[in-house]
């Protein structure tokens, strides 16, 4: 929808506005796609085919085009890197630390999704060397007076063992202690995404919007809440 200035003064302001006076960060979008395989919850990762973090595992995602909606970008990148389409996604968090990407200042909007594992056939594409499902196991949370530490494993052809931590009551301040073999800040993102997923299926409509089969919904919910 085209914006209509409210006055001649505003029209003049917009015509004379110089965006070059501000440095513009790049914007990216990625998706943590989860699915229940039997009694195991899995998350889809891609092995990066290019630098930085070449060969490391990461969530599927990439840069947003200048004329593209961010959510549309997440859907597009998921399809380009894994071949998967028609996946319902919900925004989880925005990752914006200045040094999180060695290429430049990159702000990433992360999404979560839940799908029917039996109906998915992920295949690597674009700049992804591989696409693989990893089982989320050994989820362990320990608390001190000030902080919550989470260790977990992602088990596929390799076993990744990230460790993250956040101040008690401030999950959005999550930081990594050990990336466990994941690229960028995806050790934090996977953990945060899972916690967000758990909250959304308990207190939101994510489960109903993602899975049409009632039996599958019930089984998937049971698997997630058991972790």
C-alpha positions as CSV (number, residue, x, y, z in Angstrom):
1,X,0.0,0.0,0.0
2,X,1.4,3.4,-1.1
3,X,1.9,5.8,1.7
4,X,0.2,9.2,1.3
5,X,2.0,12.2,3.0
6,X,-0.2,14.1,5.4
7,X,0.9,17.5,4.3
8,X,3.2,19.3,1.7
9,X,5.7,19.7,4.5
10,X,5.8,15.9,5.1
11,X,6.0,15.3,1.3
12,X,9.0,17.6,1.1
13,X,10.6,15.9,4.1
14,X,10.3,12.4,2.5
15,X,11.6,13.7,-0.8
16,X,14.7,15.1,0.9
17,X,15.3,12.3,3.4
18,X,18.8,10.8,2.9
19,X,19.0,7.2,4.0
20,X,22.7,7.1,3.5
21,X,23.2,9.0,6.7
22,X,22.5,5.7,8.5
23,X,24.4,2.5,8.2
24,X,22.1,-0.3,7.1
25,X,22.5,-3.8,8.6
26,X,21.7,-6.8,6.5
27,X,18.6,-8.8,7.5
28,X,18.3,-12.6,7.4
29,X,15.6,-15.1,8.3
30,X,15.8,-18.7,9.4
31,X,13.5,-21.5,10.6
32,X,13.8,-24.1,13.3
33,X,11.5,-26.9,11.8
34,X,10.6,-29.6,14.3
35,X,8.9,-32.9,13.8
36,X,8.1,-36.0,15.9
37,X,9.5,-39.2,14.6
38,X,8.0,-41.9,16.7
39,X,8.8,-40.9,20.3
40,X,11.7,-38.7,19.2
41,X,11.6,-35.0,18.4
42,X,13.8,-33.9,15.5
43,X,15.0,-30.6,14.1
44,X,16.0,-30.0,10.5
45,X,19.6,-28.7,10.0
46,X,21.6,-27.9,6.9
47,X,25.4,-28.3,6.5
48,X,26.8,-25.0,5.3
49,X,28.3,-25.3,1.8
50,X,30.1,-22.0,1.9
51,X,32.0,-19.6,4.2
52,X,31.7,-18.6,6.9
53,X,31.3,-21.7,9.1
54,X,31.7,-23.9,6.0
55,X,30.9,-27.5,6.9
56,X,29.1,-26.5,10.2
57,X,25.5,-27.4,10.8
58,X,23.0,-24.5,10.9
59,X,19.3,-23.8,10.7
60,X,18.0,-23.3,7.2
61,X,17.9,-19.6,6.3
62,X,19.5,-16.7,4.5
63,X,19.4,-13.0,3.6
64,X,16.1,-11.2,3.0
65,X,15.8,-9.5,-0.4
66,X,15.3,-5.8,-0.4
67,X,11.7,-6.0,-1.7
68,X,10.7,-9.1,0.3
69,X,8.6,-9.6,3.4
70,X,10.8,-11.2,6.1
71,X,8.4,-14.1,6.7
72,X,8.2,-14.7,3.0
73,X,12.0,-14.8,3.0
74,X,12.1,-17.5,5.7
75,X,9.6,-19.6,3.7
76,X,11.6,-19.1,0.5
77,X,14.9,-20.0,2.2
78,X,13.4,-23.1,3.8
79,X,12.3,-24.3,0.3
80,X,15.6,-23.4,-1.4
81,X,17.8,-25.1,1.1
82,X,15.7,-28.1,2.0
83,X,13.0,-28.5,-0.8
84,X,10.2,-28.3,1.7
85,X,7.1,-26.2,1.0
86,X,3.7,-25.4,2.6
87,X,5.2,-25.2,6.1
88,X,3.3,-23.0,8.6
89,X,5.8,-20.8,10.6
90,X,5.6,-18.4,13.5
91,X,8.1,-15.8,14.6
92,X,10.2,-16.8,17.6
93,X,12.9,-14.2,18.2
94,X,15.2,-11.5,16.7
95,X,19.0,-12.1,17.0
96,X,20.9,-8.9,16.7
97,X,24.3,-8.8,18.5
98,X,26.7,-6.7,16.4
99,X,29.4,-9.4,16.2
100,X,27.2,-12.5,15.6
101,X,28.2,-12.8,11.9
102,X,31.8,-12.3,10.8
103,X,30.7,-11.0,7.4
104,X,28.9,-7.8,8.4
105,X,26.2,-6.6,10.8
106,X,23.4,-9.1,10.4
107,X,20.1,-9.1,12.2
108,X,18.2,-12.4,11.9
109,X,14.5,-13.0,12.5
110,X,14.0,-16.6,13.6
111,X,10.9,-18.7,13.1
112,X,9.6,-22.0,14.5
113,X,7.6,-24.6,12.7
114,X,6.1,-28.0,13.4
115,X,5.4,-30.6,10.7
116,X,4.5,-34.2,10.0
117,X,7.8,-36.1,9.8
118,X,6.3,-38.9,7.7
119,X,5.2,-36.4,5.0
120,X,8.5,-34.6,4.6
121,X,11.4,-35.4,2.3
122,X,14.1,-32.9,2.9
123,X,16.8,-32.5,0.2
124,X,19.7,-30.1,0.3
125,X,19.7,-27.2,-2.2
126,X,21.0,-23.7,-2.9
127,X,24.2,-23.2,-0.7
128,X,23.4,-26.1,1.6
129,X,25.7,-29.1,1.2
130,X,23.4,-31.4,3.2
131,X,20.0,-31.4,4.9
132,X,19.5,-33.7,7.8
133,X,17.1,-34.4,10.7
134,X,18.8,-34.4,14.1
135,X,17.2,-35.9,17.2
136,X,16.9,-33.6,20.1
137,X,18.1,-35.6,23.1
138,X,19.6,-35.3,26.6
139,X,17.9,-32.0,27.3
140,X,19.1,-30.9,30.7
141,X,18.4,-27.7,32.6
142,X,20.3,-26.8,35.8
143,X,19.8,-23.7,37.9
144,X,21.9,-21.6,40.2
145,X,20.7,-18.6,42.2
146,X,21.4,-16.4,39.2
147,X,21.3,-18.4,36.0
148,X,19.8,-21.3,34.0
149,X,22.2,-23.5,32.0
150,X,20.9,-25.9,29.3
151,X,22.9,-28.7,27.7
152,X,21.4,-30.8,24.9
153,X,22.4,-33.1,22.1
154,X,21.5,-33.1,18.4
155,X,22.0,-36.6,17.1
156,X,22.3,-37.4,13.4
157,X,25.2,-38.6,11.4
158,X,27.2,-36.5,13.9
159,X,26.4,-35.7,17.5
160,X,26.4,-32.0,18.4
161,X,26.5,-31.0,22.1
162,X,25.7,-27.4,22.6
163,X,25.6,-25.6,26.0
164,X,23.8,-22.3,26.6
165,X,22.9,-20.2,29.5
166,X,20.7,-17.3,30.5
167,X,20.1,-15.2,33.6
168,X,17.2,-16.6,35.6
169,X,13.9,-15.1,34.4
170,X,15.6,-13.5,31.3
171,X,15.5,-16.2,28.6
172,X,15.9,-13.5,25.9
173,X,19.5,-12.9,27.2
174,X,20.5,-16.4,26.3
175,X,24.2,-16.9,25.4
176,X,26.3,-19.9,24.3
177,X,28.8,-21.6,26.5
178,X,29.7,-24.1,23.8
179,X,28.4,-24.0,20.2
180,X,28.7,-27.8,20.0
181,X,29.4,-27.7,16.3
182,X,26.6,-25.3,15.2
183,X,27.3,-22.2,13.1
184,X,26.8,-18.6,14.2
185,X,24.6,-18.3,17.3
186,X,22.4,-21.3,16.4
187,X,23.3,-23.1,19.6
188,X,21.2,-20.4,21.3
189,X,18.6,-20.3,18.6
190,X,17.8,-24.0,18.6
191,X,17.5,-24.0,22.4
192,X,15.4,-20.9,22.4
193,X,13.3,-22.2,19.5
194,X,12.5,-25.4,21.4
195,X,11.5,-23.6,24.5
196,X,9.3,-21.3,22.4
197,X,7.8,-24.3,20.7
198,X,6.9,-25.9,24.0
199,X,5.2,-22.7,25.2
200,X,3.3,-22.3,21.9
201,X,1.8,-25.8,22.0
202,X,0.8,-25.4,25.6
203,X,-0.6,-21.8,25.3
204,X,-1.1,-21.1,21.6
205,X,-2.5,-22.4,18.4
206,X,0.7,-23.6,16.7
207,X,-0.1,-27.3,17.1
208,X,-3.6,-26.9,15.5
209,X,-2.3,-24.7,12.7
210,X,0.6,-27.0,11.9
211,X,-0.9,-30.5,12.0
212,X,-4.4,-31.4,10.7
213,X,-4.6,-34.9,12.1
214,X,-5.8,-35.1,15.7
215,X,-4.0,-38.3,16.5
216,X,-0.7,-36.8,15.2
217,X,-1.3,-33.6,17.2
218,X,-1.8,-35.6,20.4
219,X,1.3,-37.8,19.8
220,X,3.5,-34.8,18.8
221,X,2.4,-32.8,21.9
222,X,3.2,-35.8,24.1
223,X,6.7,-36.1,22.6
224,X,7.5,-32.4,23.0
225,X,6.3,-32.1,26.6
226,X,8.2,-35.2,27.6
227,X,11.5,-33.5,26.9
